[in-house]
């Protein structure tokens, strides 16, 4: 299980929380070949789900056409400074992990 691929900035302003996430991931499509001509297997984030205080605030379904190191930015109503965001991602390979970040 791979861990620690998400870089997160989450800031609360009044009743709105702004979230910016960059996923450090190669997002291999399965269409490329290495220097020896061997196919590079597909390995990409298929789902990214984010919860705050037990409430789902973002759910993204991705495919192989998403670029390397994808960037996500969104806002949601609610959340407060010090609340924890729980981010769960899953690859097409079945690997998954959950990471957390605090709202500032």
C-alpha positions in Angstrom: 0.0 0.0 0.0 1.4 3.3 -1.0 1.0 6.2 1.4 1.6 10.0 1.5 0.9 10.9 -2.1 -1.5 13.8 -1.4 -0.3 17.4 -0.7 -3.2 19.4 0.8 -4.0 23.0 1.6 -7.3 23.5 3.3 -8.3 26.9 4.6 -11.6 28.0 6.3 -13.0 31.5 5.7 -16.3 32.0 7.5 -18.7 29.2 6.5 -16.7 28.2 3.4 -13.7 25.9 3.3 -11.3 26.0 0.3 -9.4 22.9 -0.5 -6.4 22.4 -2.9 -4.9 19.0 -3.5 -2.1 17.8 -5.6 -1.6 14.0 -5.9 2.0 13.0 -6.6 1.2 10.1 -8.9 2.4 9.0 -12.4 -1.1 8.1 -13.6 0.1 5.5 -16.1 -2.4 4.8 -18.9 -1.2 1.4 -19.9 -0.5 2.7 -23.4 3.2 3.7 -23.0 6.3 1.5 -23.4 9.6 1.6 -21.5 13.0 2.1 -23.2 13.1 -1.6 -24.0 9.7 -1.6 -25.7 7.9 -3.4 -22.9 4.4 -2.1 -22.0 4.1 -0.1 -18.8 1.1 -1.4 -17.0 -1.8 0.9 -16.2 -1.7 2.4 -12.7 -3.9 5.4 -12.0 -6.0 6.8 -9.3 -9.6 5.7 -10.0 -11.4 7.3 -7.1 -10.7 10.1 -4.6 -13.2 10.6 -1.8 -13.0 13.3 0.8 -14.9 13.5 4.1 -15.1 16.2 6.7 -16.7 15.4 10.1 -18.3 12.2 8.6 -19.8 14.0 5.7 -18.7 13.4 2.1 -17.7 16.7 0.6 -16.1 15.6 -2.6 -16.1 12.4 -4.7 -14.1 12.1 -7.9 -14.1 9.3 -10.3 -11.0 9.4 -12.5 -9.7 7.5 -15.6 -6.4 6.9 -17.4 -6.8 10.2 -19.4 -6.0 12.3 -16.3 -2.5 13.9 -16.3 0.5 13.0 -14.1 0.3 14.6 -10.6 -3.4 15.7 -10.9 -4.5 18.8 -9.1 -7.9 19.3 -7.5 -9.5 22.5 -6.1 -12.9 22.8 -4.6 -14.9 24.5 -1.9 -17.6 23.3 0.4 -19.8 24.8 3.0 -18.9 23.9 6.5 -15.8 22.7 8.2 -13.8 24.8 10.7 -10.2 25.5 11.6 -8.8 22.4 13.2 -11.3 19.9 11.6 -9.8 16.9 9.9 -10.2 16.1 6.2 -10.2 12.3 5.6 -9.1 11.6 2.0 -9.3 8.1 0.6 -7.9 7.2 -2.8 -8.0 3.9 -4.8 -6.0 2.9 -7.8 -7.2 0.7 -10.7 -4.7 -1.9 -9.3 -6.8 -2.2 -6.1 -4.2 -0.4 -4.0 -5.7 2.2 -1.7 -4.9 4.4 1.3 -6.4 7.0 3.6 -4.7 10.2 4.4 -5.7 13.1 6.6 -5.1 16.9 6.7 -6.2 19.6 9.1 -8.2 22.7 8.0 -6.3 25.9 8.8 
